[in-house]
Amino acid sequence: MAKAKSANAELSAAKAALKGKISGPCLEAVAQMAAEGRNVQVVGRVRNGKVEFDQESLTTFARKFPNANMTFVAVNAPFDPVQSTDL
Amino acid sequence: MTNARTYRPDFQNLVNAKRSLGSIAGVAKVALFKRGSVAPYRHYFDALHAALHDEEPPFGSGTYANVYRDAASEGQWLAVSLITNAEREGDGATRLWSLAACSADEQEQQLLKRHAVDESRHALAYLALLDLTFPDAVDAEFRGELNALSPHYSMAQEVHALEGSPYARCPSVDDYMQMNIAEIRTTIHHMLQRAAIAEHCPAANLARATNILDSLLRDELRHVAYTAELIDHKAAAIEPDALRTRFCKRMKDFSDITRQELGQFVFD
């Protein structure tokens, strides 16, 4: 019982710390992970085959590469959608 | 032509070749070495060396590796990067699936199909690396959704062109050049990822992560090798200057893409 109360308190504290930075389901998920002491937390969803990250993950990325899109990604197929017909 | 199914780079050679795998020409040499000798691939290596002589691509530089190491020292960044790589592997698989469907040559179709199946599996491999390196970093619902990043192709399936895909086209030597250059960069990334994952992965999970990484590396080198072999094989029907010029152009194109990805980062 005491353990559950303590977990709830940690969850509330985590939510309070995140309030204003993120909202909705993301707030719940991130707060839950923070309360559980997980250092690395990635929140997002997959829509139409693409990953949409939460703002926190994007902010981390932007801190490393302020002017960049996604970097250091695997490419394994032709990268030019326009077909070359002369070779 | 070597059968891609029977080609297995020797693992010890790969481990010993870690240093070579940090350089662009080194990746190509290691990939092709197990096919006997690099000598038969004269046209391919002529074109590759001409491209490297023109301008050193950023992804072969020490600065590029250092930028990665700095970014990947942060676990949060590495976790996002592994997910993004899974997404790109899945997307690449669909491009290759369309190319395979449009190939008029049966052997090339089989090579492209196997490549697409490999990349489809790689999308899941990157997610497995995420699970092992950062256990519980992703909540169950999101993790479930991430499995959809792989198209789940298998050799038992019939290839078909994806509707509206610009890659629903008969593959040309130009396509194989683009694939070869891109796979070389992916192999260089792989070597950087190996070190970063070893740094963050819990000790109890490291052996399993290493097994996945070994499998990925073997596949990436096989992809570099078979595309190089196709380029060299087709070179006989192409004016040598035209082959070199196009290879140089594609290397430059991909260097530009790499710089754009990093926000026009300036490399030494």
Contacts between the chains, C-beta under 8 A, distances in Angstrom:
chain1	res1	chain2	res2	distance
A	29	B	139	5.1
A	29	B	142	7.7
A	32	B	139	7.4
A	33	B	136	7.6
A	33	B	137	7.7
A	33	B	139	7.1
A	36	B	136	7.5
A	38	B	136	5.7
A	38	B	137	6.3
A	39	B	75	6.3
A	39	B	76	8.0
A	40	B	75	4.3
A	40	B	76	5.3
A	40	B	79	5.0
A	40	B	134	4.5
A	40	B	137	4.3
A	41	B	76	7.5
A	41	B	137	5.8
A	41	B	138	8.0
A	42	B	76	7.4
A	42	B	79	5.0
A	42	B	80	5.9
A	42	B	83	6.5
A	42	B	134	7.9
A	42	B	137	5.5
A	42	B	138	5.3
A	42	B	142	7.5
A	43	B	138	7.9
A	43	B	139	7.1
A	43	B	142	6.6
A	44	B	83	7.7
A	44	B	142	5.8
A	45	B	142	6.2
A	45	B	145	5.9
A	46	B	142	7.7
A	46	B	145	4.0
A	46	B	146	6.2
A	46	B	148	5.5
A	46	B	149	6.6
A	49	B	87	8.0
A	49	B	90	7.4
A	49	B	91	7.5
A	49	B	148	7.0
A	49	B	149	7.1
A	50	B	87	6.8
A	51	B	83	5.8
A	51	B	84	7.0
A	51	B	87	5.2
A	51	B	146	7.4
A	51	B	149	7.2
A	53	B	80	6.4
A	53	B	83	7.9
A	57	B	76	7.0
A	57	B	80	5.2
A	60	B	74	6.9
A	60	B	76	4.6
A	60	B	77	5.8
A	60	B	80	6.9
A	61	B	77	6.4
A	61	B	80	5.9
A	64	B	70	7.6
A	64	B	71	4.7
A	64	B	74	7.3
A	64	B	77	5.8
A	65	B	71	7.3
A	65	B	262	6.1
A	65	B	263	5.5
A	65	B	265	7.5
A	66	B	263	6.7
A	67	B	263	2.9
A	67	B	264	6.5
A	68	B	261	6.2
A	68	B	262	5.2
A	68	B	263	3.6
A	68	B	265	7.5
A	69	B	260	7.4
A	69	B	261	5.8
A	69	B	263	7.8
A	70	B	84	4.9
A	70	B	261	6.9
A	71	B	71	7.6
A	71	B	81	7.9
A	71	B	261	4.8
A	71	B	262	5.3
A	72	B	68	5.6
A	72	B	71	7.4
A	72	B	81	6.0
A	72	B	85	7.9
A	72	B	189	5.6
A	72	B	192	7.5
A	72	B	261	7.7
A	73	B	81	7.9
A	73	B	84	5.5
A	73	B	85	5.8
A	73	B	88	4.5
A	73	B	189	7.9
A	73	B	261	7.2
A	74	B	85	4.8
A	74	B	88	4.9
A	74	B	89	5.3
A	74	B	92	7.0
A	74	B	122	7.3
A	74	B	126	7.9
A	74	B	186	4.6
A	74	B	189	6.5
A	75	B	88	6.6
A	75	B	92	6.6
A	75	B	182	3.8
A	75	B	183	7.8
A	75	B	185	6.6
A	75	B	186	6.2
A	75	B	254	8.0
A	76	B	88	8.0
A	76	B	89	6.7
A	76	B	92	4.1
A	76	B	93	7.9
A	76	B	96	7.2
A	76	B	115	7.3
A	76	B	119	5.2
A	76	B	122	7.8
A	76	B	179	6.8
A	76	B	182	6.1
A	76	B	183	5.8
A	76	B	186	6.0
A	76	B	223	6.5
A	77	B	91	8.0
A	77	B	92	4.2
A	77	B	93	7.9
A	77	B	95	3.7
A	77	B	96	5.1
A	77	B	99	7.3
A	77	B	119	7.6
A	77	B	167	6.8
A	77	B	178	7.8
A	77	B	179	6.1
A	77	B	182	7.1
A	78	B	95	6.7
A	78	B	99	7.4
A	78	B	167	6.5
A	78	B	171	8.0
A	78	B	174	7.8
A	78	B	175	4.5
A	78	B	178	4.2
A	78	B	179	6.0
A	78	B	182	7.9
A	79	B	178	5.4
A	79	B	182	6.0
A	79	B	253	7.3
A	79	B	254	6.5
A	79	B	257	6.3
A	80	B	178	6.2
A	80	B	250	8.0
A	80	B	253	6.8
A	81	B	166	3.7
A	81	B	167	7.1
A	82	B	166	7.3
A	83	B	166	7.6
A	83	B	169	4.9
A	83	B	172	7.1
A	83	B	174	7.9
A	83	B	175	7.9
A	84	B	172	6.1
A	84	B	174	4.0
A	84	B	175	8.0
A	84	B	246	7.6
A	85	B	172	7.9
A	87	B	172	6.2
A	87	B	173	5.6
A	87	B	174	5.0
A	87	B	238	6.6
A	87	B	242	6.5
A	87	B	243	7.8
A	87	B	246	5.5
